[in-house]
């Protein structure tokens, strides 16, 4: 599981930074991703969570054999609730990510308009 994730360029770069900082990456992480795209560009934010911090221990194995795989996770009410909580967290943070993008664009537009007035 870990090997396939860390082969992706963005995660390989992150792993290099974590290694430089001497951070031990847990074997089982779940993520919430928030993606925003429009004609001006895109932004994707990944937030990683370690189920063990919530007392949910997992065995590191391939995703297909993981306790977190879609066809297995519903067998464990604690895991299901944990995923539901992560989804709710992501939905609560998505507007903040979206607002930041909109605010960043709005600020750039205001600065350009202000500069052209002078």
mmCIF file of the C-alpha atoms, coordinates in Angstrom:
data_MODEL
# 
_entry.id   MODEL 
# 
loop_
_atom_site.group_PDB 
_atom_site.id 
_atom_site.type_symbol 
_atom_site.label_atom_id 
_atom_site.label_alt_id 
_atom_site.label_comp_id 
_atom_site.label_asym_id 
_atom_site.label_entity_id 
_atom_site.label_seq_id 
_atom_site.pdbx_PDB_ins_code 
_atom_site.Cartn_x 
_atom_site.Cartn_y 
_atom_site.Cartn_z 
_atom_site.occupancy 
_atom_site.B_iso_or_equiv 
_atom_site.pdbx_formal_charge 
_atom_site.auth_seq_id 
_atom_site.auth_comp_id 
_atom_site.auth_asym_id 
_atom_site.auth_atom_id 
_atom_site.pdbx_PDB_model_num 
ATOM 1   C CA . UNK A 1 1   ? 0.000   0.000  0.000   1.00 0.00 ? 1   UNK A CA 1 
ATOM 2   C CA . UNK A 1 2   ? 2.664   2.490  0.995   1.00 0.00 ? 2   UNK A CA 1 
ATOM 3   C CA . UNK A 1 3   ? 4.829   1.747  -2.038  1.00 0.00 ? 3   UNK A CA 1 
ATOM 4   C CA . UNK A 1 4   ? 2.152   2.533  -4.636  1.00 0.00 ? 4   UNK A CA 1 
ATOM 5   C CA . UNK A 1 5   ? 1.179   5.807  -2.955  1.00 0.00 ? 5   UNK A CA 1 
ATOM 6   C CA . UNK A 1 6   ? 4.753   7.026  -2.632  1.00 0.00 ? 6   UNK A CA 1 
ATOM 7   C CA . UNK A 1 7   ? 5.477   6.397  -6.333  1.00 0.00 ? 7   UNK A CA 1 
ATOM 8   C CA . UNK A 1 8   ? 3.286   9.352  -7.286  1.00 0.00 ? 8   UNK A CA 1 
ATOM 9   C CA . UNK A 1 9   ? 5.494   12.446 -7.874  1.00 0.00 ? 9   UNK A CA 1 
ATOM 10  C CA . UNK A 1 10  ? 3.721   14.752 -5.419  1.00 0.00 ? 10  UNK A CA 1 
ATOM 11  C CA . UNK A 1 11  ? 3.939   12.188 -2.640  1.00 0.00 ? 11  UNK A CA 1 
ATOM 12  C CA . UNK A 1 12  ? 7.508   11.247 -3.533  1.00 0.00 ? 12  UNK A CA 1 
ATOM 13  C CA . UNK A 1 13  ? 8.458   14.911 -3.078  1.00 0.00 ? 13  UNK A CA 1 
ATOM 14  C CA . UNK A 1 14  ? 6.569   15.037 0.223   1.00 0.00 ? 14  UNK A CA 1 
ATOM 15  C CA . UNK A 1 15  ? 8.310   11.878 1.373   1.00 0.00 ? 15  UNK A CA 1 
ATOM 16  C CA . UNK A 1 16  ? 11.676  13.508 0.669   1.00 0.00 ? 16  UNK A CA 1 
ATOM 17  C CA . UNK A 1 17  ? 10.763  16.483 2.836   1.00 0.00 ? 17  UNK A CA 1 
ATOM 18  C CA . UNK A 1 18  ? 9.485   14.226 5.612   1.00 0.00 ? 18  UNK A CA 1 
ATOM 19  C CA . UNK A 1 19  ? 12.659  12.127 5.449   1.00 0.00 ? 19  UNK A CA 1 
ATOM 20  C CA . UNK A 1 20  ? 14.806  15.287 5.641   1.00 0.00 ? 20  UNK A CA 1 
ATOM 21  C CA . UNK A 1 21  ? 12.835  16.315 8.726   1.00 0.00 ? 21  UNK A CA 1 
ATOM 22  C CA . UNK A 1 22  ? 13.267  12.821 10.231  1.00 0.00 ? 22  UNK A CA 1 
ATOM 23  C CA . UNK A 1 23  ? 9.477   12.287 10.387  1.00 0.00 ? 23  UNK A CA 1 
ATOM 24  C CA . UNK A 1 24  ? 8.400   8.665  10.661  1.00 0.00 ? 24  UNK A CA 1 
ATOM 25  C CA . UNK A 1 25  ? 5.357   8.263  8.402   1.00 0.00 ? 25  UNK A CA 1 
ATOM 26  C CA . UNK A 1 26  ? 2.772   5.845  9.809   1.00 0.00 ? 26  UNK A CA 1 
ATOM 27  C CA . UNK A 1 27  ? 2.002   2.758  7.739   1.00 0.00 ? 27  UNK A CA 1 
ATOM 28  C CA . UNK A 1 28  ? -1.725  3.452  7.576   1.00 0.00 ? 28  UNK A CA 1 
ATOM 29  C CA . UNK A 1 29  ? -3.024  6.889  6.697   1.00 0.00 ? 29  UNK A CA 1 
ATOM 30  C CA . UNK A 1 30  ? -6.352  7.997  5.302   1.00 0.00 ? 30  UNK A CA 1 
ATOM 31  C CA . UNK A 1 31  ? -6.777  11.239 3.430   1.00 0.00 ? 31  UNK A CA 1 
ATOM 32  C CA . UNK A 1 32  ? -9.369  13.854 2.716   1.00 0.00 ? 32  UNK A CA 1 
ATOM 33  C CA . UNK A 1 33  ? -8.767  15.655 -0.563  1.00 0.00 ? 33  UNK A CA 1 
ATOM 34  C CA . UNK A 1 34  ? -10.382 18.947 -1.502  1.00 0.00 ? 34  UNK A CA 1 
ATOM 35  C CA . UNK A 1 35  ? -10.112 19.967 -5.144  1.00 0.00 ? 35  UNK A CA 1 
ATOM 36  C CA . UNK A 1 36  ? -11.124 23.238 -6.752  1.00 0.00 ? 36  UNK A CA 1 
ATOM 37  C CA . UNK A 1 37  ? -10.726 24.025 -10.444 1.00 0.00 ? 37  UNK A CA 1 
ATOM 38  C CA . UNK A 1 38  ? -11.847 26.753 -12.795 1.00 0.00 ? 38  UNK A CA 1 
ATOM 39  C CA . UNK A 1 39  ? -10.595 28.371 -16.000 1.00 0.00 ? 39  UNK A CA 1 
ATOM 40  C CA . UNK A 1 40  ? -7.853  30.212 -14.085 1.00 0.00 ? 40  UNK A CA 1 
ATOM 41  C CA . UNK A 1 41  ? -6.292  27.143 -12.493 1.00 0.00 ? 41  UNK A CA 1 
ATOM 42  C CA . UNK A 1 42  ? -6.738  24.577 -9.795  1.00 0.00 ? 42  UNK A CA 1 
ATOM 43  C CA . UNK A 1 43  ? -5.783  23.725 -6.257  1.00 0.00 ? 43  UNK A CA 1 
ATOM 44  C CA . UNK A 1 44  ? -5.865  20.385 -4.472  1.00 0.00 ? 44  UNK A CA 1 
ATOM 45  C CA . UNK A 1 45  ? -5.334  20.047 -0.744  1.00 0.00 ? 45  UNK A CA 1 
ATOM 46  C CA . UNK A 1 46  ? -4.645  16.685 0.881   1.00 0.00 ? 46  UNK A CA 1 
ATOM 47  C CA . UNK A 1 47  ? -5.134  16.235 4.612   1.00 0.00 ? 47  UNK A CA 1 
ATOM 48  C CA . UNK A 1 48  ? -3.858  12.982 6.105   1.00 0.00 ? 48  UNK A CA 1 
ATOM 49  C CA . UNK A 1 49  ? -5.209  11.273 9.193   1.00 0.00 ? 49  UNK A CA 1 
ATOM 50  C CA . UNK A 1 50  ? -3.847  8.373  11.198  1.00 0.00 ? 50  UNK A CA 1 
ATOM 51  C CA . UNK A 1 51  ? -6.683  6.153  12.477  1.00 0.00 ? 51  UNK A CA 1 
ATOM 52  C CA . UNK A 1 52  ? -4.458  4.907  15.322  1.00 0.00 ? 52  UNK A CA 1 
ATOM 53  C CA . UNK A 1 53  ? -4.683  8.358  16.941  1.00 0.00 ? 53  UNK A CA 1 
ATOM 54  C CA . UNK A 1 54  ? -8.406  7.649  17.350  1.00 0.00 ? 54  UNK A CA 1 
ATOM 55  C CA . UNK A 1 55  ? -7.655  4.235  18.828  1.00 0.00 ? 55  UNK A CA 1 
ATOM 56  C CA . UNK A 1 56  ? -8.384  2.349  15.601  1.00 0.00 ? 56  UNK A CA 1 
ATOM 57  C CA . UNK A 1 57  ? -5.441  0.083  14.942  1.00 0.00 ? 57  UNK A CA 1 
ATOM 58  C CA . UNK A 1 58  ? -4.787  -1.168 11.427  1.00 0.00 ? 58  UNK A CA 1 
ATOM 59  C CA . UNK A 1 59  ? -2.433  -3.613 9.830   1.00 0.00 ? 59  UNK A CA 1 
ATOM 60  C CA . UNK A 1 60  ? -0.286  -2.258 7.001   1.00 0.00 ? 60  UNK A CA 1 
ATOM 61  C CA . UNK A 1 61  ? -1.163  -4.264 3.882   1.00 0.00 ? 61  UNK A CA 1 
ATOM 62  C CA . UNK A 1 62  ? -2.209  -3.731 0.278   1.00 0.00 ? 62  UNK A CA 1 
ATOM 63  C CA . UNK A 1 63  ? -5.267  -1.537 -0.183  1.00 0.00 ? 63  UNK A CA 1 
ATOM 64  C CA . UNK A 1 64  ? -7.233  -4.449 -1.671  1.00 0.00 ? 64  UNK A CA 1 
ATOM 65  C CA . UNK A 1 65  ? -6.677  -6.423 1.560   1.00 0.00 ? 65  UNK A CA 1 
ATOM 66  C CA . UNK A 1 66  ? -6.985  -3.486 3.949   1.00 0.00 ? 66  UNK A CA 1 
ATOM 67  C CA . UNK A 1 67  ? -9.566  -3.222 6.693   1.00 0.00 ? 67  UNK A CA 1 
ATOM 68  C CA . UNK A 1 68  ? -10.296 0.186  5.132   1.00 0.00 ? 68  UNK A CA 1 
ATOM 69  C CA . UNK A 1 69  ? -11.177 -1.151 1.667   1.00 0.00 ? 69  UNK A CA 1 
ATOM 70  C CA . UNK A 1 70  ? -14.686 -0.182 0.585   1.00 0.00 ? 70  UNK A CA 1 
ATOM 71  C CA . UNK A 1 71  ? -16.012 -3.743 0.634   1.00 0.00 ? 71  UNK A CA 1 
ATOM 72  C CA . UNK A 1 72  ? -14.716 -4.387 4.191   1.00 0.00 ? 72  UNK A CA 1 
ATOM 73  C CA . UNK A 1 73  ? -14.958 -1.135 6.101   1.00 0.00 ? 73  UNK A CA 1 
ATOM 74  C CA . UNK A 1 74  ? -18.711 -1.322 6.695   1.00 0.00 ? 74  UNK A CA 1 
ATOM 75  C CA . UNK A 1 75  ? -18.182 -4.510 8.734   1.00 0.00 ? 75  UNK A CA 1 
ATOM 76  C CA . UNK A 1 76  ? -16.642 -2.385 11.497  1.00 0.00 ? 76  UNK A CA 1 
ATOM 77  C CA . UNK A 1 77  ? -18.904 0.339  12.937  1.00 0.00 ? 77  UNK A CA 1 
ATOM 78  C CA . UNK A 1 78  ? -15.920 2.248  14.435  1.00 0.00 ? 78  UNK A CA 1 
ATOM 79  C CA . UNK A 1 79  ? -14.190 2.445  11.066  1.00 0.00 ? 79  UNK A CA 1 
ATOM 80  C CA . UNK A 1 80  ? -17.433 3.456  9.364   1.00 0.00 ? 80  UNK A CA 1 
ATOM 81  C CA . UNK A 1 81  ? -17.968 6.234  11.910  1.00 0.00 ? 81  UNK A CA 1 
ATOM 82  C CA . UNK A 1 82  ? -14.353 7.371  11.550  1.00 0.00 ? 82  UNK A CA 1 
ATOM 83  C CA . UNK A 1 83  ? -14.802 7.652  7.772   1.00 0.00 ? 83  UNK A CA 1 
ATOM 84  C CA . UNK A 1 84  ? -18.097 9.472  8.209   1.00 0.00 ? 84  UNK A CA 1 
ATOM 85  C CA . UNK A 1 85  ? -16.363 11.911 10.580  1.00 0.00 ? 85  UNK A CA 1 
ATOM 86  C CA . UNK A 1 86  ? -13.567 12.485 8.040   1.00 0.00 ? 86  UNK A CA 1 
ATOM 87  C CA . UNK A 1 87  ? -16.101 13.129 5.279   1.00 0.00 ? 87  UNK A CA 1 
ATOM 88  C CA . UNK A 1 88  ? -17.944 15.611 7.494   1.00 0.00 ? 88  UNK A CA 1 
ATOM 89  C CA . UNK A 1 89  ? -14.653 17.316 8.349   1.00 0.00 ? 89  UNK A CA 1 
ATOM 90  C CA . UNK A 1 90  ? -13.805 17.580 4.660   1.00 0.00 ? 90  UNK A CA 1 
ATOM 91  C CA . UNK A 1 91  ? -17.215 19.034 3.827   1.00 0.00 ? 91  UNK A CA 1 
ATOM 92  C CA . UNK A 1 92  ? -16.824 21.606 6.597   1.00 0.00 ? 92  UNK A CA 1 
ATOM 93  C CA . UNK A 1 93  ? -13.370 22.653 5.360   1.00 0.00 ? 93  UNK A CA 1 
ATOM 94  C CA . UNK A 1 94  ? -14.142 22.658 1.619   1.00 0.00 ? 94  UNK A CA 1 
ATOM 95  C CA . UNK A 1 95  ? -15.857 26.086 1.699   1.00 0.00 ? 95  UNK A CA 1 
ATOM 96  C CA . UNK A 1 96  ? -12.796 27.517 3.429   1.00 0.00 ? 96  UNK A CA 1 
ATOM 97  C CA . UNK A 1 97  ? -10.518 26.203 0.679   1.00 0.00 ? 97  UNK A CA 1 
ATOM 98  C CA . UNK A 1 98  ? -12.953 27.481 -1.961  1.00 0.00 ? 98  UNK A CA 1 
ATOM 99  C CA . UNK A 1 99  ? -13.244 30.897 -0.293  1.00 0.00 ? 99  UNK A CA 1 
ATOM 100 C CA . UNK A 1 100 ? -9.477  31.247 -0.147  1.00 0.00 ? 100 UNK A CA 1 
ATOM 101 C CA . UNK A 1 101 ? -9.247  30.659 -3.871  1.00 0.00 ? 101 UNK A CA 1 
ATOM 102 C CA . UNK A 1 102 ? -12.011 33.151 -4.573  1.00 0.00 ? 102 UNK A CA 1 
ATOM 103 C CA . UNK A 1 103 ? -10.494 35.709 -2.204  1.00 0.00 ? 103 UNK A CA 1 
ATOM 104 C CA . UNK A 1 104 ? -7.051  35.297 -3.761  1.00 0.00 ? 104 UNK A CA 1 
ATOM 105 C CA . UNK A 1 105 ? -8.482  35.938 -7.234  1.00 0.00 ? 105 UNK A CA 1 
ATOM 106 C CA . UNK A 1 106 ? -10.614 38.832 -6.017  1.00 0.00 ? 106 UNK A CA 1 
ATOM 107 C CA . UNK A 1 107 ? -7.639  40.484 -4.347  1.00 0.00 ? 107 UNK A CA 1 
ATOM 108 C CA . UNK A 1 108 ? -5.547  40.199 -7.513  1.00 0.00 ? 108 UNK A CA 1 
ATOM 109 C CA . UNK A 1 109 ? -8.391  41.739 -9.555  1.00 0.00 ? 109 UNK A CA 1 
ATOM 110 C CA . UNK A 1 110 ? -8.742  44.627 -7.101  1.00 0.00 ? 110 UNK A CA 1 
ATOM 111 C CA . UNK A 1 111 ? -4.985  45.296 -7.188  1.00 0.00 ? 111 UNK A CA 1 
ATOM 112 C CA . UNK A 1 112 ? -4.943  45.315 -10.997 1.00 0.00 ? 112 UNK A CA 1 
ATOM 113 C CA . UNK A 1 113 ? -7.943  47.677 -11.116 1.00 0.00 ? 113 UNK A CA 1 
ATOM 114 C CA . UNK A 1 114 ? -6.350  49.959 -8.528  1.00 0.00 ? 114 UNK A CA 1 
ATOM 115 C CA . UNK A 1 115 ? -3.075  50.087 -10.472 1.00 0.00 ? 115 UNK A CA 1 
ATOM 116 C CA . UNK A 1 116 ? -4.846  50.979 -13.706 1.00 0.00 ? 116 UNK A CA 1 
ATOM 117 C CA . UNK A 1 117 ? -6.675  53.891 -12.005 1.00 0.00 ? 117 UNK A CA 1 
ATOM 118 C CA . UNK A 1 118 ? -3.382  55.685 -11.276 1.00 0.00 ? 118 UNK A CA 1 
# 
